[in-house]
């Protein structure tokens, strides 16, 4: 997963407190969006891997094909 690093260039600028607050809220929203997208990507990958497992592998981890079909047919944003 790609990690975004936010630089604090605002610390070196003379800006109003309101503008600084707005930029910080935007920064937090971007961090949250990045985490959400990472979660969605992870779910998609996990579901693809489950779909590729053999019945024997599924039995080994305590699942069956019906359980897997339900899981892999979910949208990436669904838990």
mmJSON file of the N, C-alpha and C atoms, coordinates in Angstrom:
{"data_MODEL":{"atom_site":{
"group_PDB":["ATOM","ATOM","ATOM","ATOM","ATOM","ATOM","ATOM","ATOM","ATOM","ATOM","ATOM","ATOM","ATOM","ATOM","ATOM","ATOM","ATOM","ATOM","ATOM","ATOM","ATOM","ATOM","ATOM","ATOM","ATOM","ATOM","ATOM","ATOM","ATOM","ATOM","ATOM","ATOM","ATOM","ATOM","ATOM","ATOM","ATOM","ATOM","ATOM","ATOM","ATOM","ATOM","ATOM","ATOM","ATOM","ATOM","ATOM","ATOM","ATOM","ATOM","ATOM","ATOM","ATOM","ATOM","ATOM","ATOM","ATOM","ATOM","ATOM","ATOM","ATOM","ATOM","ATOM","ATOM","ATOM","ATOM","ATOM","ATOM","ATOM","ATOM","ATOM","ATOM","ATOM","ATOM","ATOM","ATOM","ATOM","ATOM","ATOM","ATOM","ATOM","ATOM","ATOM","ATOM","ATOM","ATOM","ATOM","ATOM","ATOM","ATOM","ATOM","ATOM","ATOM","ATOM","ATOM","ATOM","ATOM","ATOM","ATOM","ATOM","ATOM","ATOM","ATOM","ATOM","ATOM","ATOM","ATOM","ATOM","ATOM","ATOM","ATOM","ATOM","ATOM","ATOM","ATOM","ATOM","ATOM","ATOM","ATOM","ATOM","ATOM","ATOM","ATOM","ATOM","ATOM","ATOM","ATOM","ATOM","ATOM","ATOM","ATOM","ATOM","ATOM","ATOM","ATOM","ATOM","ATOM","ATOM","ATOM","ATOM","ATOM","ATOM","ATOM","ATOM","ATOM","ATOM","ATOM","ATOM","ATOM","ATOM","ATOM","ATOM","ATOM","ATOM","ATOM","ATOM","ATOM","ATOM","ATOM","ATOM","ATOM","ATOM","ATOM","ATOM","ATOM","ATOM","ATOM","ATOM","ATOM","ATOM","ATOM","ATOM","ATOM","ATOM","ATOM","ATOM","ATOM","ATOM","ATOM","ATOM","ATOM","ATOM","ATOM","ATOM","ATOM","ATOM","ATOM","ATOM","ATOM","ATOM","ATOM","ATOM","ATOM","ATOM","ATOM","ATOM","ATOM","ATOM","ATOM","ATOM","ATOM","ATOM","ATOM","ATOM","ATOM","ATOM","ATOM","ATOM","ATOM","ATOM","ATOM","ATOM","ATOM","ATOM","ATOM","ATOM","ATOM","ATOM","ATOM","ATOM","ATOM","ATOM","ATOM","ATOM","ATOM","ATOM","ATOM","ATOM","ATOM","ATOM","ATOM","ATOM","ATOM","ATOM","ATOM","ATOM","ATOM"],
"id":[1,2,3,4,5,6,7,8,9,10,11,12,13,14,15,16,17,18,19,20,21,22,23,24,25,26,27,28,29,30,31,32,33,34,35,36,37,38,39,40,41,42,43,44,45,46,47,48,49,50,51,52,53,54,55,56,57,58,59,60,61,62,63,64,65,66,67,68,69,70,71,72,73,74,75,76,77,78,79,80,81,82,83,84,85,86,87,88,89,90,91,92,93,94,95,96,97,98,99,100,101,102,103,104,105,106,107,108,109,110,111,112,113,114,115,116,117,118,119,120,121,122,123,124,125,126,127,128,129,130,131,132,133,134,135,136,137,138,139,140,141,142,143,144,145,146,147,148,149,150,151,152,153,154,155,156,157,158,159,160,161,162,163,164,165,166,167,168,169,170,171,172,173,174,175,176,177,178,179,180,181,182,183,184,185,186,187,188,189,190,191,192,193,194,195,196,197,198,199,200,201,202,203,204,205,206,207,208,209,210,211,212,213,214,215,216,217,218,219,220,221,222,223,224,225,226,227,228,229,230,231,232,233,234,235,236,237],
"type_symbol":["N","C","C","N","C","C","N","C","C","N","C","C","N","C","C","N","C","C","N","C","C","N","C","C","N","C","C","N","C","C","N","C","C","N","C","C","N","C","C","N","C","C","N","C","C","N","C","C","N","C","C","N","C","C","N","C","C","N","C","C","N","C","C","N","C","C","N","C","C","N","C","C","N","C","C","N","C","C","N","C","C","N","C","C","N","C","C","N","C","C","N","C","C","N","C","C","N","C","C","N","C","C","N","C","C","N","C","C","N","C","C","N","C","C","N","C","C","N","C","C","N","C","C","N","C","C","N","C","C","N","C","C","N","C","C","N","C","C","N","C","C","N","C","C","N","C","C","N","C","C","N","C","C","N","C","C","N","C","C","N","C","C","N","C","C","N","C","C","N","C","C","N","C","C","N","C","C","N","C","C","N","C","C","N","C","C","N","C","C","N","C","C","N","C","C","N","C","C","N","C","C","N","C","C","N","C","C","N","C","C","N","C","C","N","C","C","N","C","C","N","C","C","N","C","C","N","C","C","N","C","C","N","C","C","N","C","C"],
"label_atom_id":["N","CA","C","N","CA","C","N","CA","C","N","CA","C","N","CA","C","N","CA","C","N","CA","C","N","CA","C","N","CA","C","N","CA","C","N","CA","C","N","CA","C","N","CA","C","N","CA","C","N","CA","C","N","CA","C","N","CA","C","N","CA","C","N","CA","C","N","CA","C","N","CA","C","N","CA","C","N","CA","C","N","CA","C","N","CA","C","N","CA","C","N","CA","C","N","CA","C","N","CA","C","N","CA","C","N","CA","C","N","CA","C","N","CA","C","N","CA","C","N","CA","C","N","CA","C","N","CA","C","N","CA","C","N","CA","C","N","CA","C","N","CA","C","N","CA","C","N","CA","C","N","CA","C","N","CA","C","N","CA","C","N","CA","C","N","CA","C","N","CA","C","N","CA","C","N","CA","C","N","CA","C","N","CA","C","N","CA","C","N","CA","C","N","CA","C","N","CA","C","N","CA","C","N","CA","C","N","CA","C","N","CA","C","N","CA","C","N","CA","C","N","CA","C","N","CA","C","N","CA","C","N","CA","C","N","CA","C","N","CA","C","N","CA","C","N","CA","C","N","CA","C","N","CA","C","N","CA","C","N","CA","C","N","CA","C","N","CA","C","N","CA","C","N","CA","C"],
"label_alt_id":[null,null,null,null,null,null,null,null,null,null,null,null,null,null,null,null,null,null,null,null,null,null,null,null,null,null,null,null,null,null,null,null,null,null,null,null,null,null,null,null,null,null,null,null,null,null,null,null,null,null,null,null,null,null,null,null,null,null,null,null,null,null,null,null,null,null,null,null,null,null,null,null,null,null,null,null,null,null,null,null,null,null,null,null,null,null,null,null,null,null,null,null,null,null,null,null,null,null,null,null,null,null,null,null,null,null,null,null,null,null,null,null,null,null,null,null,null,null,null,null,null,null,null,null,null,null,null,null,null,null,null,null,null,null,null,null,null,null,null,null,null,null,null,null,null,null,null,null,null,null,null,null,null,null,null,null,null,null,null,null,null,null,null,null,null,null,null,null,null,null,null,null,null,null,null,null,null,null,null,null,null,null,null,null,null,null,null,null,null,null,null,null,null,null,null,null,null,null,null,null,null,null,null,null,null,null,null,null,null,null,null,null,null,null,null,null,null,null,null,null,null,null,null,null,null,null,null,null,null,null,null,null,null,null,null,null,null],
"label_comp_id":["UNK","UNK","UNK","UNK","UNK","UNK","UNK","UNK","UNK","UNK","UNK","UNK","UNK","UNK","UNK","UNK","UNK","UNK","UNK","UNK","UNK","UNK","UNK","UNK","UNK","UNK","UNK","UNK","UNK","UNK","UNK","UNK","UNK","UNK","UNK","UNK","UNK","UNK","UNK","UNK","UNK","UNK","UNK","UNK","UNK","UNK","UNK","UNK","UNK","UNK","UNK","UNK","UNK","UNK","UNK","UNK","UNK","UNK","UNK","UNK","UNK","UNK","UNK","UNK","UNK","UNK","UNK","UNK","UNK","UNK","UNK","UNK","UNK","UNK","UNK","UNK","UNK","UNK","UNK","UNK","UNK","UNK","UNK","UNK","UNK","UNK","UNK","UNK","UNK","UNK","UNK","UNK","UNK","UNK","UNK","UNK","UNK","UNK","UNK","UNK","UNK","UNK","UNK","UNK","UNK","UNK","UNK","UNK","UNK","UNK","UNK","UNK","UNK","UNK","UNK","UNK","UNK","UNK","UNK","UNK","UNK","UNK","UNK","UNK","UNK","UNK","UNK","UNK","UNK","UNK","UNK","UNK","UNK","UNK","UNK","UNK","UNK","UNK","UNK","UNK","UNK","UNK","UNK","UNK","UNK","UNK","UNK","UNK","UNK","UNK","UNK","UNK","UNK","UNK","UNK","UNK","UNK","UNK","UNK","UNK","UNK","UNK","UNK","UNK","UNK","UNK","UNK","UNK","UNK","UNK","UNK","UNK","UNK","UNK","UNK","UNK","UNK","UNK","UNK","UNK","UNK","UNK","UNK","UNK","UNK","UNK","UNK","UNK","UNK","UNK","UNK","UNK","UNK","UNK","UNK","UNK","UNK","UNK","UNK","UNK","UNK","UNK","UNK","UNK","UNK","UNK","UNK","UNK","UNK","UNK","UNK","UNK","UNK","UNK","UNK","UNK","UNK","UNK","UNK","UNK","UNK","UNK","UNK","UNK","UNK","UNK","UNK","UNK","UNK","UNK","UNK","UNK","UNK","UNK","UNK","UNK","UNK"],
"label_asym_id":["A","A","A","A","A","A","A","A","A","A","A","A","A","A","A","A","A","A","A","A","A","A","A","A","A","A","A","A","A","A","A","A","A","A","A","A","A","A","A","A","A","A","A","A","A","A","A","A","A","A","A","A","A","A","A","A","A","A","A","A","A","A","A","A","A","A","A","A","A","A","A","A","A","A","A","A","A","A","A","A","A","A","A","A","A","A","A","A","A","A","A","A","A","A","A","A","A","A","A","A","A","A","A","A","A","A","A","A","A","A","A","A","A","A","A","A","A","A","A","A","A","A","A","A","A","A","A","A","A","A","A","A","A","A","A","A","A","A","A","A","A","A","A","A","A","A","A","A","A","A","A","A","A","A","A","A","A","A","A","A","A","A","A","A","A","A","A","A","A","A","A","A","A","A","A","A","A","A","A","A","A","A","A","A","A","A","A","A","A","A","A","A","A","A","A","A","A","A","A","A","A","A","A","A","A","A","A","A","A","A","A","A","A","A","A","A","A","A","A","A","A","A","A","A","A","A","A","A","A","A","A","A","A","A","A","A","A"],
"label_entity_id":["1","1","1","1","1","1","1","1","1","1","1","1","1","1","1","1","1","1","1","1","1","1","1","1","1","1","1","1","1","1","1","1","1","1","1","1","1","1","1","1","1","1","1","1","1","1","1","1","1","1","1","1","1","1","1","1","1","1","1","1","1","1","1","1","1","1","1","1","1","1","1","1","1","1","1","1","1","1","1","1","1","1","1","1","1","1","1","1","1","1","1","1","1","1","1","1","1","1","1","1","1","1","1","1","1","1","1","1","1","1","1","1","1","1","1","1","1","1","1","1","1","1","1","1","1","1","1","1","1","1","1","1","1","1","1","1","1","1","1","1","1","1","1","1","1","1","1","1","1","1","1","1","1","1","1","1","1","1","1","1","1","1","1","1","1","1","1","1","1","1","1","1","1","1","1","1","1","1","1","1","1","1","1","1","1","1","1","1","1","1","1","1","1","1","1","1","1","1","1","1","1","1","1","1","1","1","1","1","1","1","1","1","1","1","1","1","1","1","1","1","1","1","1","1","1","1","1","1","1","1","1","1","1","1","1","1","1"],
"label_seq_id":[1,1,1,2,2,2,3,3,3,4,4,4,5,5,5,6,6,6,7,7,7,8,8,8,9,9,9,10,10,10,11,11,11,12,12,12,13,13,13,14,14,14,15,15,15,16,16,16,17,17,17,18,18,18,19,19,19,20,20,20,21,21,21,22,22,22,23,23,23,24,24,24,25,25,25,26,26,26,27,27,27,28,28,28,29,29,29,30,30,30,31,31,31,32,32,32,33,33,33,34,34,34,35,35,35,36,36,36,37,37,37,38,38,38,39,39,39,40,40,40,41,41,41,42,42,42,43,43,43,44,44,44,45,45,45,46,46,46,47,47,47,48,48,48,49,49,49,50,50,50,51,51,51,52,52,52,53,53,53,54,54,54,55,55,55,56,56,56,57,57,57,58,58,58,59,59,59,60,60,60,61,61,61,62,62,62,63,63,63,64,64,64,65,65,65,66,66,66,67,67,67,68,68,68,69,69,69,70,70,70,71,71,71,72,72,72,73,73,73,74,74,74,75,75,75,76,76,76,77,77,77,78,78,78,79,79,79],
"pdbx_PDB_ins_code":[null,null,null,null,null,null,null,null,null,null,null,null,null,null,null,null,null,null,null,null,null,null,null,null,null,null,null,null,null,null,null,null,null,null,null,null,null,null,null,null,null,null,null,null,null,null,null,null,null,null,null,null,null,null,null,null,null,null,null,null,null,null,null,null,null,null,null,null,null,null,null,null,null,null,null,null,null,null,null,null,null,null,null,null,null,null,null,null,null,null,null,null,null,null,null,null,null,null,null,null,null,null,null,null,null,null,null,null,null,null,null,null,null,null,null,null,null,null,null,null,null,null,null,null,null,null,null,null,null,null,null,null,null,null,null,null,null,null,null,null,null,null,null,null,null,null,null,null,null,null,null,null,null,null,null,null,null,null,null,null,null,null,null,null,null,null,null,null,null,null,null,null,null,null,null,null,null,null,null,null,null,null,null,null,null,null,null,null,null,null,null,null,null,null,null,null,null,null,null,null,null,null,null,null,null,null,null,null,null,null,null,null,null,null,null,null,null,null,null,null,null,null,null,null,null,null,null,null,null,null,null,null,null,null,null,null,null],
"Cartn_x":[0.837,0.0,0.886,0.529,1.269,0.871,1.87,1.61,1.878,0.931,1.1,1.679,2.711,3.289,2.975,2.388,2.037,3.18,3.661,4.715,4.082,4.67,4.12,4.729,4.572,5.097,4.332,3.125,2.337,3.023,3.823,4.509,5.473,5.91,6.869,6.214,4.902,4.205,3.45,3.317,2.532,1.121,0.212,-1.168,-2.107,-3.338,-4.305,-4.64,-5.123,-5.497,-6.635,-7.575,-8.694,-8.226,-7.314,-6.777,-5.994,-5.208,-4.424,-5.355,-6.426,-7.397,-8.044,-8.412,-9.026,-8.079,-6.846,-5.862,-5.644,-5.62,-5.459,-6.643,-7.867,-9.049,-8.986,-8.527,-8.374,-7.326,-6.235,-5.174,-5.719,-6.5,-7.08,-8.058,-8.842,-9.783,-9.037,-7.918,-7.115,-6.496,-6.054,-5.501,-6.574,-7.772,-8.872,-9.265,-9.299,-9.618,-8.566,-7.313,-6.229,-6.383,-6.734,-6.95,-8.14,-9.196,-10.385,-10.071,-9.369,-9.011,-8.101,-7.199,-6.34,-7.135,-8.132,-9.005,-9.755,-10.285,-11.023,-10.115,-8.899,-7.95,-7.622,-7.453,-7.153,-8.305,-9.535,-10.704,-10.774,-10.545,-10.6,-9.559,-8.36,-7.277,-7.618,-8.091,-8.453,-9.541,-10.528,-11.631,-11.163,-10.25,-9.693,-8.944,-8.179,-7.429,-8.359,-9.432,-10.408,-11.03,-11.34,-11.973,-11.059,-9.752,-8.793,-8.477,-8.939,-8.619,-9.407,-8.753,-9.42,-10.36,-11.252,-12.171,-11.414,-10.334,-9.539,-8.922,-8.402,-7.827,-8.899,-10.076,-11.174,-11.564,-11.603,-11.916,-10.873,-9.613,-8.531,-8.704,-9.299,-9.478,-10.906,-11.687,-13.017,-14.107,-13.903,-14.905,-15.339,-16.441,-16.875,-17.169,-17.444,-17.638,-18.819,-19.878,-21.043,-20.642,-19.881,-19.406,-18.591,-17.747,-16.855,-17.646,-18.614,-19.423,-20.127,-20.631,-21.279,-20.263,-19.093,-18.062,-17.535,-17.218,-16.599,-17.589,-18.874,-19.863,-20.22,-19.584,-19.787,-19.013,-19.505,-18.771,-17.586,-16.567,-15.339,-15.569,-16.59,-16.828,-17.634,-18.142,-18.928,-18.01,-18.36,-17.576,-17.969],
"Cartn_y":[-1.17,0.0,1.239,2.221,3.469,4.346,4.921,5.801,7.235,8.096,9.504,10.187,10.989,11.727,13.199,13.777,15.186,15.998,16.979,17.849,19.057,19.503,20.617,21.936,22.259,23.534,24.702,24.421,25.49,26.054,25.231,25.687,26.832,26.952,27.978,29.194,29.174,30.266,31.12,32.374,33.289,33.323,32.537,32.49,32.68,33.013,33.246,31.934,32.053,30.876,30.111,30.844,30.206,29.389,29.958,29.24,28.017,28.184,27.072,25.948,26.308,25.322,24.586,25.312,24.704,23.708,24.099,23.215,21.967,22.117,20.956,20.006,20.558,19.701,18.966,19.654,19.003,17.896,18.175,17.174,15.938,16.116,14.99,14.206,14.924,14.255,13.415,13.938,13.187,11.943,12.07,10.903,9.837,10.266,9.328,8.655,9.439,8.881,7.863,8.164,7.239,5.914,5.99,4.769,3.973,4.658,3.988,3.283,3.949,3.343,2.136,2.238,1.101,-0.09,0.183,-0.886,-1.544,-0.737,-1.284,-2.142,-1.674,-2.438,-3.773,-3.749,-4.971,-5.967,-5.473,-6.362,-6.998,-6.192,-6.728,-7.823,-7.575,-8.557,-9.838,-9.686,-10.86,-11.683,-11.016,-11.73,-12.427,-11.809,-12.486,-13.741,-13.651,-14.81,-15.915,-15.556,-16.566,-17.265,-16.496,-17.07,-18.082,-17.916,-18.802,-20.054,-20.118,-21.265,-22.509,-23.646,-24.924,-25.269,-26.216,-26.654,-27.215,-27.913,-28.472,-27.358,-26.333,-25.209,-24.51,-24.361,-23.741,-24.569,-25.882,-26.776,-26.628,-26.505,-26.352,-25.101,-24.062,-22.837,-22.707,-23.775,-23.814,-23.123,-22.989,-22.363,-23.339,-23.005,-23.829,-22.917,-23.518,-22.762,-21.791,-22.173,-21.286,-20.014,-20.191,-19.031,-18.093,-18.694,-17.911,-17.185,-17.844,-17.199,-15.96,-16.062,-14.9,-13.772,-14.121,-13.109,-12.457,-13.257,-12.682,-11.9,-12.067,-11.304,-9.973,-9.657,-8.359,-7.285,-6.063,-4.932,-4.613,-3.973,-3.724,-2.875,-2.074,-1.236,-1.942,-3.119,-3.858,-4.675,-4.678,-5.492,-6.937],
"Cartn_z":[0.0,0.0,0.0,-0.769,-0.816,0.361,1.003,2.132,1.721,2.017,1.738,2.964,2.756,3.87,3.667,4.675,4.612,5.223,4.491,4.993,5.668,6.724,7.476,7.031,5.755,5.261,5.862,6.353,6.962,8.2,8.852,10.05,9.755,8.508,8.131,7.478,7.331,6.665,7.671,7.342,8.171,7.587,8.165,7.687,8.866,8.546,9.614,10.313,11.528,12.31,11.637,11.036,10.339,9.151,8.377,7.212,7.67,8.714,9.256,9.714,10.404,10.88,9.716,8.683,7.497,6.85,6.683,6.05,6.9,8.207,9.095,8.961,8.851,8.677,7.343,6.318,5.007,5.095,5.778,5.948,6.659,7.714,8.435,7.562,6.755,5.85,4.817,4.317,3.35,3.989,5.217,5.92,6.098,6.501,6.697,5.382,4.31,2.992,2.571,2.849,2.511,3.262,4.543,5.328,4.799,4.431,3.904,2.595,1.709,0.431,0.649,1.599,1.937,2.444,3.261,3.77,2.623,1.716,0.572,-0.309,-0.536,-1.364,-0.695,0.612,1.355,1.274,1.42,1.311,-0.072,-1.097,-2.466,-2.664,-2.185,-2.314,-1.558,-0.317,0.49,-0.194,-0.753,-1.413,-2.687,-3.426,-4.603,-4.194,-3.115,-2.635,-2.154,-1.457,-1.035,-2.235,-3.269,-4.462,-5.152,-5.01,-5.66,-4.846,-3.601,-2.746,-3.161,-2.997,-3.275,-2.127,-2.386,-1.341,-0.134,-0.389,0.713,1.559,0.91,1.644,2.488,1.925,2.662,3.886,3.708,4.824,5.922,5.53,6.504,7.37,6.815,7.599,8.139,7.994,8.588,7.794,6.507,5.649,4.566,3.919,2.788,1.594,0.477,-0.759,-0.662,0.055,0.214,0.973,2.07,2.836,1.944,1.147,0.287,-0.795,-1.381,-2.423,-1.874,-0.661,-0.037,0.144,0.628,0.897,-0.382,-1.398,-2.594,-3.451,-3.197,-3.952,-3.304,-2.188,-1.551,-2.306,-2.239,-2.803,-1.909,-2.457,-1.715,-0.464,-0.428,0.744,1.832,1.526,2.517,3.415,4.715,5.676,5.529],
"occupancy":[1.0,1.0,1.0,1.0,1.0,1.0,1.0,1.0,1.0,1.0,1.0,1.0,1.0,1.0,1.0,1.0,1.0,1.0,1.0,1.0,1.0,1.0,1.0,1.0,1.0,1.0,1.0,1.0,1.0,1.0,1.0,1.0,1.0,1.0,1.0,1.0,1.0,1.0,1.0,1.0,1.0,1.0,1.0,1.0,1.0,1.0,1.0,1.0,1.0,1.0,1.0,1.0,1.0,1.0,1.0,1.0,1.0,1.0,1.0,1.0,1.0,1.0,1.0,1.0,1.0,1.0,1.0,1.0,1.0,1.0,1.0,1.0,1.0,1.0,1.0,1.0,1.0,1.0,1.0,1.0,1.0,1.0,1.0,1.0,1.0,1.0,1.0,1.0,1.0,1.0,1.0,1.0,1.0,1.0,1.0,1.0,1.0,1.0,1.0,1.0,1.0,1.0,1.0,1.0,1.0,1.0,1.0,1.0,1.0,1.0,1.0,1.0,1.0,1.0,1.0,1.0,1.0,1.0,1.0,1.0,1.0,1.0,1.0,1.0,1.0,1.0,1.0,1.0,1.0,1.0,1.0,1.0,1.0,1.0,1.0,1.0,1.0,1.0,1.0,1.0,1.0,1.0,1.0,1.0,1.0,1.0,1.0,1.0,1.0,1.0,1.0,1.0,1.0,1.0,1.0,1.0,1.0,1.0,1.0,1.0,1.0,1.0,1.0,1.0,1.0,1.0,1.0,1.0,1.0,1.0,1.0,1.0,1.0,1.0,1.0,1.0,1.0,1.0,1.0,1.0,1.0,1.0,1.0,1.0,1.0,1.0,1.0,1.0,1.0,1.0,1.0,1.0,1.0,1.0,1.0,1.0,1.0,1.0,1.0,1.0,1.0,1.0,1.0,1.0,1.0,1.0,1.0,1.0,1.0,1.0,1.0,1.0,1.0,1.0,1.0,1.0,1.0,1.0,1.0,1.0,1.0,1.0,1.0,1.0,1.0,1.0,1.0,1.0,1.0,1.0,1.0,1.0,1.0,1.0,1.0,1.0,1.0],
"B_iso_or_equiv":[0.0,0.0,0.0,0.0,0.0,0.0,0.0,0.0,0.0,0.0,0.0,0.0,0.0,0.0,0.0,0.0,0.0,0.0,0.0,0.0,0.0,0.0,0.0,0.0,0.0,0.0,0.0,0.0,0.0,0.0,0.0,0.0,0.0,0.0,0.0,0.0,0.0,0.0,0.0,0.0,0.0,0.0,0.0,0.0,0.0,0.0,0.0,0.0,0.0,0.0,0.0,0.0,0.0,0.0,0.0,0.0,0.0,0.0,0.0,0.0,0.0,0.0,0.0,0.0,0.0,0.0,0.0,0.0,0.0,0.0,0.0,0.0,0.0,0.0,0.0,0.0,0.0,0.0,0.0,0.0,0.0,0.0,0.0,0.0,0.0,0.0,0.0,0.0,0.0,0.0,0.0,0.0,0.0,0.0,0.0,0.0,0.0,0.0,0.0,0.0,0.0,0.0,0.0,0.0,0.0,0.0,0.0,0.0,0.0,0.0,0.0,0.0,0.0,0.0,0.0,0.0,0.0,0.0,0.0,0.0,0.0,0.0,0.0,0.0,0.0,0.0,0.0,0.0,0.0,0.0,0.0,0.0,0.0,0.0,0.0,0.0,0.0,0.0,0.0,0.0,0.0,0.0,0.0,0.0,0.0,0.0,0.0,0.0,0.0,0.0,0.0,0.0,0.0,0.0,0.0,0.0,0.0,0.0,0.0,0.0,0.0,0.0,0.0,0.0,0.0,0.0,0.0,0.0,0.0,0.0,0.0,0.0,0.0,0.0,0.0,0.0,0.0,0.0,0.0,0.0,0.0,0.0,0.0,0.0,0.0,0.0,0.0,0.0,0.0,0.0,0.0,0.0,0.0,0.0,0.0,0.0,0.0,0.0,0.0,0.0,0.0,0.0,0.0,0.0,0.0,0.0,0.0,0.0,0.0,0.0,0.0,0.0,0.0,0.0,0.0,0.0,0.0,0.0,0.0,0.0,0.0,0.0,0.0,0.0,0.0,0.0,0.0,0.0,0.0,0.0,0.0,0.0,0.0,0.0,0.0,0.0,0.0],
"pdbx_formal_charge":[null,null,null,null,null,null,null,null,null,null,null,null,null,null,null,null,null,null,null,null,null,null,null,null,null,null,null,null,null,null,null,null,null,null,null,null,null,null,null,null,null,null,null,null,null,null,null,null,null,null,null,null,null,null,null,null,null,null,null,null,null,null,null,null,null,null,null,null,null,null,null,null,null,null,null,null,null,null,null,null,null,null,null,null,null,null,null,null,null,null,null,null,null,null,null,null,null,null,null,null,null,null,null,null,null,null,null,null,null,null,null,null,null,null,null,null,null,null,null,null,null,null,null,null,null,null,null,null,null,null,null,null,null,null,null,null,null,null,null,null,null,null,null,null,null,null,null,null,null,null,null,null,null,null,null,null,null,null,null,null,null,null,null,null,null,null,null,null,null,null,null,null,null,null,null,null,null,null,null,null,null,null,null,null,null,null,null,null,null,null,null,null,null,null,null,null,null,null,null,null,null,null,null,null,null,null,null,null,null,null,null,null,null,null,null,null,null,null,null,null,null,null,null,null,null,null,null,null,null,null,null,null,null,null,null,null,null],
"auth_seq_id":[1,1,1,2,2,2,3,3,3,4,4,4,5,5,5,6,6,6,7,7,7,8,8,8,9,9,9,10,10,10,11,11,11,12,12,12,13,13,13,14,14,14,15,15,15,16,16,16,17,17,17,18,18,18,19,19,19,20,20,20,21,21,21,22,22,22,23,23,23,24,24,24,25,25,25,26,26,26,27,27,27,28,28,28,29,29,29,30,30,30,31,31,31,32,32,32,33,33,33,34,34,34,35,35,35,36,36,36,37,37,37,38,38,38,39,39,39,40,40,40,41,41,41,42,42,42,43,43,43,44,44,44,45,45,45,46,46,46,47,47,47,48,48,48,49,49,49,50,50,50,51,51,51,52,52,52,53,53,53,54,54,54,55,55,55,56,56,56,57,57,57,58,58,58,59,59,59,60,60,60,61,61,61,62,62,62,63,63,63,64,64,64,65,65,65,66,66,66,67,67,67,68,68,68,69,69,69,70,70,70,71,71,71,72,72,72,73,73,73,74,74,74,75,75,75,76,76,76,77,77,77,78,78,78,79,79,79],
"auth_comp_id":["UNK","UNK","UNK","UNK","UNK","UNK","UNK","UNK","UNK","UNK","UNK","UNK","UNK","UNK","UNK","UNK","UNK","UNK","UNK","UNK","UNK","UNK","UNK","UNK","UNK","UNK","UNK","UNK","UNK","UNK","UNK","UNK","UNK","UNK","UNK","UNK","UNK","UNK","UNK","UNK","UNK","UNK","UNK","UNK","UNK","UNK","UNK","UNK","UNK","UNK","UNK","UNK","UNK","UNK","UNK","UNK","UNK","UNK","UNK","UNK","UNK","UNK","UNK","UNK","UNK","UNK","UNK","UNK","UNK","UNK","UNK","UNK","UNK","UNK","UNK","UNK","UNK","UNK","UNK","UNK","UNK","UNK","UNK","UNK","UNK","UNK","UNK","UNK","UNK","UNK","UNK","UNK","UNK","UNK","UNK","UNK","UNK","UNK","UNK","UNK","UNK","UNK","UNK","UNK","UNK","UNK","UNK","UNK","UNK","UNK","UNK","UNK","UNK","UNK","UNK","UNK","UNK","UNK","UNK","UNK","UNK","UNK","UNK","UNK","UNK","UNK","UNK","UNK","UNK","UNK","UNK","UNK","UNK","UNK","UNK","UNK","UNK","UNK","UNK","UNK","UNK","UNK","UNK","UNK","UNK","UNK","UNK","UNK","UNK","UNK","UNK","UNK","UNK","UNK","UNK","UNK","UNK","UNK","UNK","UNK","UNK","UNK","UNK","UNK","UNK","UNK","UNK","UNK","UNK","UNK","UNK","UNK","UNK","UNK","UNK","UNK","UNK","UNK","UNK","UNK","UNK","UNK","UNK","UNK","UNK","UNK","UNK","UNK","UNK","UNK","UNK","UNK","UNK","UNK","UNK","UNK","UNK","UNK","UNK","UNK","UNK","UNK","UNK","UNK","UNK","UNK","UNK","UNK","UNK","UNK","UNK","UNK","UNK","UNK","UNK","UNK","UNK","UNK","UNK","UNK","UNK","UNK","UNK","UNK","UNK","UNK","UNK","UNK","UNK","UNK","UNK","UNK","UNK","UNK","UNK","UNK","UNK"],
"auth_asym_id":["A","A","A","A","A","A","A","A","A","A","A","A","A","A","A","A","A","A","A","A","A","A","A","A","A","A","A","A","A","A","A","A","A","A","A","A","A","A","A","A","A","A","A","A","A","A","A","A","A","A","A","A","A","A","A","A","A","A","A","A","A","A","A","A","A","A","A","A","A","A","A","A","A","A","A","A","A","A","A","A","A","A","A","A","A","A","A","A","A","A","A","A","A","A","A","A","A","A","A","A","A","A","A","A","A","A","A","A","A","A","A","A","A","A","A","A","A","A","A","A","A","A","A","A","A","A","A","A","A","A","A","A","A","A","A","A","A","A","A","A","A","A","A","A","A","A","A","A","A","A","A","A","A","A","A","A","A","A","A","A","A","A","A","A","A","A","A","A","A","A","A","A","A","A","A","A","A","A","A","A","A","A","A","A","A","A","A","A","A","A","A","A","A","A","A","A","A","A","A","A","A","A","A","A","A","A","A","A","A","A","A","A","A","A","A","A","A","A","A","A","A","A","A","A","A","A","A","A","A","A","A","A","A","A","A","A","A"],
"auth_atom_id":["N","CA","C","N","CA","C","N","CA","C","N","CA","C","N","CA","C","N","CA","C","N","CA","C","N","CA","C","N","CA","C","N","CA","C","N","CA","C","N","CA","C","N","CA","C","N","CA","C","N","CA","C","N","CA","C","N","CA","C","N","CA","C","N","CA","C","N","CA","C","N","CA","C","N","CA","C","N","CA","C","N","CA","C","N","CA","C","N","CA","C","N","CA","C","N","CA","C","N","CA","C","N","CA","C","N","CA","C","N","CA","C","N","CA","C","N","CA","C","N","CA","C","N","CA","C","N","CA","C","N","CA","C","N","CA","C","N","CA","C","N","CA","C","N","CA","C","N","CA","C","N","CA","C","N","CA","C","N","CA","C","N","CA","C","N","CA","C","N","CA","C","N","CA","C","N","CA","C","N","CA","C","N","CA","C","N","CA","C","N","CA","C","N","CA","C","N","CA","C","N","CA","C","N","CA","C","N","CA","C","N","CA","C","N","CA","C","N","CA","C","N","CA","C","N","CA","C","N","CA","C","N","CA","C","N","CA","C","N","CA","C","N","CA","C","N","CA","C","N","CA","C","N","CA","C","N","CA","C","N","CA","C","N","CA","C","N","CA","C","N","CA","C","N","CA","C"],
"pdbx_PDB_model_num":[1,1,1,1,1,1,1,1,1,1,1,1,1,1,1,1,1,1,1,1,1,1,1,1,1,1,1,1,1,1,1,1,1,1,1,1,1,1,1,1,1,1,1,1,1,1,1,1,1,1,1,1,1,1,1,1,1,1,1,1,1,1,1,1,1,1,1,1,1,1,1,1,1,1,1,1,1,1,1,1,1,1,1,1,1,1,1,1,1,1,1,1,1,1,1,1,1,1,1,1,1,1,1,1,1,1,1,1,1,1,1,1,1,1,1,1,1,1,1,1,1,1,1,1,1,1,1,1,1,1,1,1,1,1,1,1,1,1,1,1,1,1,1,1,1,1,1,1,1,1,1,1,1,1,1,1,1,1,1,1,1,1,1,1,1,1,1,1,1,1,1,1,1,1,1,1,1,1,1,1,1,1,1,1,1,1,1,1,1,1,1,1,1,1,1,1,1,1,1,1,1,1,1,1,1,1,1,1,1,1,1,1,1,1,1,1,1,1,1,1,1,1,1,1,1,1,1,1,1,1,1,1,1,1,1,1,1]
}}}
